[in-house]
Amino acid sequence: MIVDHLARALVTATATLVEFVGSARDAERAALNTLEEIAYVLDQMNADERQEFRDVLERIAAAEPERADFIRSLPGSLGLDGES
């Protein structure tokens, strides 16, 4: 499904940005702004879309055990725990 590919790309981008925040002080503000923008866009999802997003992330986490904890934490990290 295309949604799986998009979610995987989001996981990869978010993981990279999180690494920038922790290691590259010059890039910290840009990384934080990008993470905030990602969160804002995803916050526009309705409750059904948020559940679908969590389901997709769960499939990705199952396929990528080395990053599973990070992947499963994304909705909470991006402020998507509440229902829209």
Secondary structure, DSSP 8 states (H G I E B T S, - for coil): -HHHHHHHHHHHHHHHHHHHHHH-GGGHHHHHHHHHHHHHHHTT--HHHHHHHHHHHHHHHHH-GGGHHHHHHHHHHTT--S--
